[in-house]
Amino acid sequence: MLPTIAAAEARDSDAYDRQPEAVAGGLPTDERSHARVIGAAAATHSGLAGSAIAMLEGRHRGAAGNSLRAAVLGANDGLVSNLSLVMGVAGASVAGSTVLLTGIAGLVAGACSMAMGEWLSVNSSRELYQKQIDTEAAELQQSPAEEKEELVLIYQAKGLDEAAAKALAERLLSNKDTALDTLVREELGIDPDELGGSAWSAATVSFFLFAFGAIFPVAPYFFLGGWPAAIASLALSGVVLAAIGAGTSLFTGRGVLFSAGRQLAIGYLAAAITFGIGHAVGVSLG
């Protein structure tokens, strides 16, 4: 049936393009989404998982969206924090070499802090998940009847009648490994194969993303000094801030210009505040 339905969907995907009421209601977009989903399902000959359908319809981005969001926000953290640090020290009218040293120190310290924090966070989550899995395994060993009842209730909540839910629970409990895997996924909502991901991978990615963003405010001080370096730092950081803001529009749904302008305004506001504080402190110390 799928190839037949896919052909019909493809043929009728532009049926609403010339109907003003349908265009206003978003029907052409929906029809093209249906055609993509059915076409992909027909190509696989085995249907699609919910996450795959969501990605095809563009409603959710799943893991890819989370990775993009983490990348954009990680680089943004490095850029804004180090721009603020560099402008704060520059406001005190210290030598360019001091600003450069401070910026590099801020880059390394911030990247290490982010990496260690991410490692602790992910590793703690993994340990918590593993403890919950161990507890579930002990309960399955000691009270299989109670765990069976939990499975029955879970599958009844999913729409199965009591007899079908009991039969499915009994079949799953006949294999302890399968039963534990099912209980962990269905009752705890944990993927035992992932456990929240790798702590080392998360730490490494966080380190390099923060460092990537933090290098832009520092880079001009490798070649320039004084006010030219400060102005170049602000200009280069502004370009990257706008680019990051535009990147956030991919998962916030906001307009590109609005997102870029908001990011630029927030980054420059933070830099202005720290510059003012640095200038005041520099004058007081002088």
C-alpha positions as a Markdown table, in Angstrom:
| # | Residue | x | y | z |
|---|---|---|---|---|
| 1 | Met | 0.0 | 0.0 | 0.0 |
| 2 | Leu | 2.8 | 2.4 | 0.8 |
| 3 | Pro | 4.1 | 2.9 | -2.8 |
| 4 | Thr | 0.5 | 3.6 | -3.9 |
| 5 | Ile | -0.1 | 6.1 | -1.1 |
| 6 | Ala | 3.3 | 7.8 | -1.7 |
| 7 | Ala | 2.6 | 8.2 | -5.4 |
| 8 | Ala | -0.8 | 9.8 | -4.6 |
| 9 | Glu | 0.7 | 12.1 | -2.0 |
| 10 | Ala | 3.5 | 13.2 | -4.4 |
| 11 | Arg | 0.9 | 13.9 | -7.2 |
| 12 | Asp | -1.4 | 15.9 | -4.9 |
| 13 | Ser | 1.3 | 17.7 | -2.9 |
| 14 | Asp | 0.8 | 21.0 | -4.8 |
| 15 | Ala | -3.0 | 20.8 | -4.9 |
| 16 | Tyr | -3.5 | 23.6 | -2.4 |
| 17 | Asp | -0.9 | 26.0 | -3.8 |
| 18 | Arg | -3.4 | 28.1 | -5.7 |
| 19 | Gln | -6.1 | 28.3 | -3.0 |
| 20 | Pro | -5.7 | 31.4 | -0.9 |
| 21 | Glu | -7.7 | 30.0 | 2.1 |
| 22 | Ala | -5.5 | 26.8 | 2.1 |
| 23 | Val | -2.3 | 28.8 | 1.8 |
| 24 | Ala | -3.3 | 31.0 | 4.7 |
| 25 | Gly | -4.0 | 27.9 | 6.8 |
| 26 | Gly | -0.6 | 26.3 | 6.0 |
| 27 | Leu | -2.0 | 23.3 | 4.0 |
| 28 | Pro | 0.6 | 23.3 | 1.2 |
| 29 | Thr | 3.4 | 22.9 | 3.8 |
| 30 | Asp | 1.4 | 20.1 | 5.5 |
| 31 | Glu | 0.8 | 18.3 | 2.2 |
| 32 | Arg | 4.5 | 18.4 | 1.3 |
| 33 | Ser | 5.4 | 17.1 | 4.8 |
| 34 | His | 3.0 | 14.2 | 4.3 |
| 35 | Ala | 4.5 | 13.4 | 1.0 |
| 36 | Arg | 8.0 | 13.4 | 2.4 |
| 37 | Val | 7.0 | 11.1 | 5.3 |
| 38 | Ile | 5.1 | 8.6 | 3.2 |
| 39 | Gly | 7.8 | 8.6 | 0.5 |
| 40 | Ala | 10.5 | 7.8 | 3.1 |
| 41 | Ala | 8.4 | 5.1 | 4.7 |
| 42 | Ala | 7.8 | 3.5 | 1.3 |
| 43 | Ala | 11.5 | 3.6 | 0.6 |
| 44 | Thr | 12.3 | 1.7 | 3.8 |
| 45 | His | 9.6 | -1.0 | 3.4 |
| 46 | Ser | 9.4 | -1.2 | 7.2 |
| 47 | Gly | 7.8 | 2.1 | 8.3 |
| 48 | Leu | 9.5 | 4.8 | 10.4 |
| 49 | Ala | 10.4 | 5.4 | 14.0 |
| 50 | Gly | 8.7 | 8.3 | 15.7 |
| 51 | Ser | 11.9 | 10.3 | 15.8 |
| 52 | Ala | 12.5 | 9.8 | 12.1 |
| 53 | Ile | 9.0 | 11.1 | 11.3 |
| 54 | Ala | 9.5 | 14.1 | 13.5 |
| 55 | Met | 12.8 | 14.9 | 11.7 |
| 56 | Leu | 11.2 | 14.6 | 8.3 |
| 57 | Glu | 8.3 | 16.8 | 9.3 |
| 58 | Gly | 10.7 | 19.3 | 10.7 |
| 59 | Arg | 8.8 | 19.5 | 14.1 |
| 60 | His | 11.7 | 18.3 | 16.2 |
| 61 | Arg | 15.4 | 18.0 | 15.5 |
| 62 | Gly | 16.2 | 15.3 | 18.1 |
| 63 | Ala | 19.8 | 14.7 | 18.9 |
| 64 | Ala | 21.0 | 16.8 | 15.9 |
| 65 | Gly | 19.1 | 19.8 | 17.3 |
| 66 | Asn | 20.5 | 19.3 | 20.8 |
| 67 | Ser | 24.1 | 19.1 | 19.4 |
| 68 | Leu | 23.6 | 22.3 | 17.3 |
| 69 | Arg | 22.1 | 24.1 | 20.3 |
| 70 | Ala | 25.0 | 23.0 | 22.6 |
| 71 | Ala | 27.6 | 24.0 | 20.0 |
| 72 | Val | 26.1 | 27.5 | 19.5 |
| 73 | Leu | 25.6 | 28.1 | 23.2 |
| 74 | Gly | 29.0 | 26.8 | 24.1 |
| 75 | Ala | 30.8 | 29.1 | 21.6 |
| 76 | Asn | 28.6 | 32.0 | 22.8 |
| 77 | Asp | 29.6 | 31.4 | 26.4 |
| 78 | Gly | 33.3 | 31.6 | 25.5 |
| 79 | Leu | 32.9 | 34.6 | 23.3 |
| 80 | Val | 30.8 | 36.8 | 25.7 |
| 81 | Ser | 32.7 | 35.9 | 28.9 |
| 82 | Asn | 36.2 | 36.5 | 27.3 |
| 83 | Leu | 35.1 | 39.6 | 25.5 |
| 84 | Ser | 33.8 | 41.0 | 28.8 |
| 85 | Leu | 37.1 | 40.0 | 30.5 |
| 86 | Val | 39.3 | 41.5 | 27.8 |
| 87 | Met | 37.2 | 44.8 | 27.7 |
| 88 | Gly | 37.4 | 45.0 | 31.5 |
| 89 | Val | 41.1 | 44.8 | 31.6 |
| 90 | Ala | 41.4 | 47.1 | 28.5 |
| 91 | Gly | 39.3 | 49.6 | 30.4 |
| 92 | Ala | 41.9 | 49.9 | 33.1 |
| 93 | Ser | 44.4 | 51.2 | 30.4 |
| 94 | Val | 47.0 | 48.5 | 31.0 |
| 95 | Ala | 49.6 | 47.4 | 28.5 |
| 96 | Gly | 48.4 | 45.4 | 25.4 |
| 97 | Ser | 50.6 | 42.5 | 26.5 |
| 98 | Thr | 48.8 | 42.4 | 29.8 |
| 99 | Val | 45.4 | 42.3 | 28.0 |
| 100 | Leu | 46.7 | 39.5 | 25.8 |
| 101 | Leu | 47.9 | 37.5 | 28.7 |
| 102 | Thr | 44.6 | 38.0 | 30.6 |
| 103 | Gly | 42.6 | 37.0 | 27.6 |
| 104 | Ile | 44.6 | 33.8 | 27.1 |
| 105 | Ala | 44.3 | 33.0 | 30.8 |
| 106 | Gly | 40.6 | 33.5 | 30.6 |
| 107 | Leu | 40.3 | 31.3 | 27.6 |
| 108 | Val | 42.2 | 28.4 | 29.2 |
| 109 | Ala | 40.6 | 28.8 | 32.6 |
| 110 | Gly | 37.1 | 29.1 | 31.2 |
| 111 | Ala | 37.5 | 26.1 | 28.8 |
| 112 | Cys | 38.9 | 23.9 | 31.6 |
| 113 | Ser | 36.1 | 25.0 | 33.9 |
| 114 | Met | 33.4 | 24.2 | 31.3 |
| 115 | Ala | 35.0 | 20.8 | 30.5 |
| 116 | Met | 35.3 | 19.8 | 34.1 |
| 117 | Gly | 31.8 | 21.0 | 34.9 |
| 118 | Glu | 30.4 | 19.1 | 31.9 |
| 119 | Trp | 32.3 | 15.9 | 32.9 |
| 120 | Leu | 31.0 | 16.0 | 36.4 |
| 121 | Ser | 27.5 | 16.7 | 35.3 |
| 122 | Val | 27.3 | 13.9 | 32.7 |
| 123 | Asn | 29.2 | 11.4 | 34.9 |
| 124 | Ser | 27.0 | 12.1 | 37.9 |
| 125 | Ser | 23.9 | 11.6 | 35.7 |
| 126 | Arg | 25.4 | 8.3 | 34.4 |
| 127 | Glu | 26.1 | 7.1 | 38.0 |
| 128 | Leu | 22.5 | 8.1 | 39.0 |
| 129 | Tyr | 21.0 | 6.2 | 36.1 |
| 130 | Gln | 23.2 | 3.1 | 36.8 |
| 131 | Lys | 22.1 | 3.1 | 40.5 |
| 132 | Gln | 18.4 | 3.2 | 39.3 |
| 133 | Ile | 19.0 | 0.4 | 36.9 |
| 134 | Asp | 20.7 | -1.7 | 39.7 |
| 135 | Thr | 17.8 | -1.0 | 42.0 |
| 136 | Glu | 15.3 | -2.1 | 39.3 |
| 137 | Ala | 17.4 | -5.3 | 38.7 |
| 138 | Ala | 17.2 | -6.1 | 42.4 |
| 139 | Glu | 13.5 | -5.5 | 42.5 |
| 140 | Leu | 13.0 | -7.8 | 39.4 |
| 141 | Gln | 15.0 | -10.5 | 41.2 |
| 142 | Gln | 13.2 | -10.2 | 44.5 |
| 143 | Ser | 9.7 | -9.3 | 43.4 |
| 144 | Pro | 9.0 | -10.5 | 39.9 |
| 145 | Ala | 5.2 | -10.5 | 40.4 |
| 146 | Glu | 5.3 | -6.8 | 41.4 |
| 147 | Glu | 7.4 | -6.0 | 38.3 |
| 148 | Lys | 5.0 | -7.9 | 36.1 |
| 149 | Glu | 2.1 | -5.9 | 37.5 |
| 150 | Glu | 4.0 | -2.7 | 36.7 |
| 151 | Leu | 4.5 | -3.8 | 33.1 |
| 152 | Val | 0.9 | -4.7 | 32.8 |
| 153 | Leu | -0.1 | -1.3 | 34.0 |
| 154 | Ile | 2.3 | 0.4 | 31.7 |
| 155 | Tyr | 1.0 | -1.4 | 28.6 |
| 156 | Gln | -2.6 | -0.9 | 29.7 |
| 157 | Ala | -1.8 | 2.9 | 29.8 |
| 158 | Lys | -0.5 | 2.6 | 26.3 |
| 159 | Gly | -3.8 | 1.2 | 25.1 |
| 160 | Leu | -3.6 | -2.6 | 25.4 |
| 161 | Asp | -6.5 | -4.4 | 27.1 |
| 162 | Glu | -5.7 | -6.3 | 30.3 |
| 163 | Ala | -5.4 | -9.7 | 28.8 |
| 164 | Ala | -3.0 | -8.5 | 26.0 |
| 165 | Ala | -1.0 | -6.5 | 28.5 |
| 166 | Lys | -0.6 | -9.6 | 30.8 |
| 167 | Ala | 0.4 | -11.8 | 27.9 |
| 168 | Leu | 3.0 | -9.3 | 26.8 |
| 169 | Ala | 4.4 | -8.9 | 30.3 |
| 170 | Glu | 4.6 | -12.6 | 30.8 |
| 171 | Arg | 6.5 | -13.0 | 27.5 |
| 172 | Leu | 8.9 | -10.2 | 28.4 |
| 173 | Leu | 9.5 | -11.6 | 32.0 |
| 174 | Ser | 10.5 | -15.0 | 30.5 |
| 175 | Asn | 13.8 | -13.4 | 29.7 |
| 176 | Lys | 15.3 | -11.5 | 32.6 |
| 177 | Asp | 17.6 | -9.3 | 30.4 |
| 178 | Thr | 14.8 | -8.3 | 28.2 |
| 179 | Ala | 12.5 | -7.7 | 31.1 |
| 180 | Leu | 15.1 | -5.4 | 32.8 |
| 181 | Asp | 15.8 | -3.6 | 29.6 |
| 182 | Thr | 12.0 | -3.0 | 29.1 |
| 183 | Leu | 11.4 | -1.9 | 32.7 |
| 184 | Val | 14.3 | 0.5 | 32.5 |
| 185 | Arg | 13.1 | 2.1 | 29.3 |
| 186 | Glu | 9.4 | 2.1 | 30.1 |
| 187 | Glu | 9.3 | 2.8 | 33.8 |
| 188 | Leu | 12.5 | 4.9 | 34.3 |
| 189 | Gly | 12.7 | 6.4 | 30.9 |
| 190 | Ile | 16.4 | 5.6 | 30.7 |
| 191 | Asp | 18.2 | 4.2 | 27.7 |
| 192 | Pro | 20.6 | 1.6 | 29.2 |
| 193 | Asp | 22.8 | 1.7 | 26.1 |
| 194 | Glu | 23.5 | 5.4 | 26.4 |
| 195 | Leu | 23.1 | 6.4 | 30.0 |
| 196 | Gly | 23.1 | 10.1 | 29.0 |
| 197 | Gly | 26.2 | 9.9 | 26.8 |
| 198 | Ser | 30.0 | 9.9 | 27.3 |
| 199 | Ala | 31.3 | 12.2 | 30.0 |
| 200 | Trp | 34.7 | 12.4 | 28.3 |
| 201 | Ser | 33.1 | 13.3 | 24.9 |
| 202 | Ala | 30.9 | 16.0 | 26.6 |
| 203 | Ala | 34.0 | 17.4 | 28.4 |
| 204 | Thr | 36.1 | 17.5 | 25.2 |
| 205 | Val | 33.4 | 19.1 | 23.1 |
| 206 | Ser | 32.7 | 21.7 | 25.9 |
| 207 | Phe | 36.4 | 22.6 | 26.1 |
| 208 | Phe | 36.9 | 23.2 | 22.4 |
| 209 | Leu | 33.6 | 25.0 | 21.9 |
| 210 | Phe | 34.3 | 27.4 | 24.7 |
| 211 | Ala | 37.9 | 28.0 | 23.5 |
| 212 | Phe | 36.6 | 28.5 | 19.9 |
| 213 | Gly | 34.4 | 31.4 | 21.1 |
| 214 | Ala | 36.9 | 32.8 | 23.5 |
| 215 | Ile | 39.7 | 33.2 | 20.9 |
| 216 | Phe | 38.0 | 36.0 | 18.9 |
| 217 | Pro | 38.2 | 38.8 | 21.5 |
| 218 | Val | 41.9 | 37.9 | 22.1 |
| 219 | Ala | 43.1 | 37.5 | 18.5 |
| 220 | Pro | 43.6 | 41.2 | 17.6 |
| 221 | Tyr | 46.0 | 41.6 | 20.6 |
| 222 | Phe | 48.4 | 39.2 | 18.9 |
| 223 | Phe | 48.9 | 41.8 | 16.1 |
| 224 | Leu | 47.8 | 45.2 | 17.6 |
| 225 | Gly | 48.0 | 47.2 | 20.8 |
| 226 | Gly | 46.2 | 49.9 | 22.6 |
| 227 | Trp | 42.9 | 51.3 | 21.2 |
| 228 | Pro | 43.3 | 49.8 | 17.7 |
| 229 | Ala | 43.4 | 46.3 | 19.3 |
| 230 | Ala | 40.4 | 47.1 | 21.5 |
| 231 | Ile | 38.4 | 48.4 | 18.5 |
| 232 | Ala | 39.4 | 45.4 | 16.4 |
| 233 | Ser | 38.4 | 43.0 | 19.2 |
| 234 | Leu | 35.0 | 44.6 | 19.5 |
| 235 | Ala | 34.5 | 44.5 | 15.7 |
| 236 | Leu | 35.6 | 40.9 | 15.3 |
| 237 | Ser | 33.6 | 39.8 | 18.3 |
| 238 | Gly | 30.5 | 41.7 | 17.0 |
| 239 | Val | 30.7 | 39.8 | 13.7 |
| 240 | Val | 30.9 | 36.5 | 15.5 |
| 241 | Leu | 28.1 | 37.5 | 18.0 |
| 242 | Ala | 25.8 | 38.3 | 15.1 |
| 243 | Ala | 26.6 | 34.9 | 13.4 |
| 244 | Ile | 25.9 | 33.1 | 16.7 |
| 245 | Gly | 22.7 | 35.0 | 17.1 |
| 246 | Ala | 21.7 | 34.0 | 13.5 |
| 247 | Gly | 22.6 | 30.4 | 14.4 |
| 248 | Thr | 20.2 | 30.4 | 17.4 |
| 249 | Ser | 17.3 | 31.3 | 15.1 |
| 250 | Leu | 17.6 | 27.7 | 13.7 |
| 251 | Phe | 16.1 | 26.3 | 16.9 |
| 252 | Thr | 14.3 | 29.3 | 18.4 |
| 253 | Gly | 12.1 | 30.1 | 15.4 |
| 254 | Arg | 12.9 | 33.8 | 15.7 |
| 255 | Gly | 13.9 | 35.9 | 12.7 |
| 256 | Val | 17.6 | 35.9 | 11.8 |
| 257 | Leu | 18.0 | 39.7 | 12.1 |
| 258 | Phe | 16.2 | 39.8 | 15.4 |
| 259 | Ser | 18.3 | 37.0 | 16.8 |
| 260 | Ala | 21.6 | 38.5 | 15.5 |
| 261 | Gly | 20.7 | 42.0 | 16.8 |
| 262 | Arg | 19.7 | 40.6 | 20.2 |
| 263 | Gln | 22.9 | 38.6 | 20.6 |
| 264 | Leu | 25.0 | 41.6 | 19.5 |
| 265 | Ala | 23.2 | 43.9 | 22.0 |
| 266 | Ile | 23.7 | 41.5 | 24.9 |
| 267 | Gly | 27.3 | 40.9 | 24.1 |
| 268 | Tyr | 28.2 | 44.5 | 23.7 |
| 269 | Leu | 26.2 | 45.4 | 26.9 |
| 270 | Ala | 28.3 | 42.9 | 28.9 |
| 271 | Ala | 31.5 | 44.3 | 27.4 |
| 272 | Ala | 30.4 | 47.9 | 28.1 |
| 273 | Ile | 29.6 | 47.1 | 31.8 |
| 274 | Thr | 33.0 | 45.4 | 32.4 |
| 275 | Phe | 34.8 | 48.1 | 30.5 |
| 276 | Gly | 33.3 | 50.8 | 32.7 |
| 277 | Ile | 34.1 | 48.8 | 35.9 |
| 278 | Gly | 37.7 | 48.2 | 34.7 |
| 279 | His | 38.1 | 51.9 | 33.8 |
| 280 | Ala | 36.8 | 52.9 | 37.3 |
| 281 | Val | 39.1 | 50.4 | 39.1 |
| 282 | Gly | 42.0 | 51.5 | 36.9 |
| 283 | Val | 41.5 | 55.1 | 37.7 |
| 284 | Ser | 41.2 | 54.4 | 41.4 |
| 285 | Leu | 44.3 | 52.3 | 41.5 |
| 286 | Gly | 46.2 | 54.9 | 39.5 |
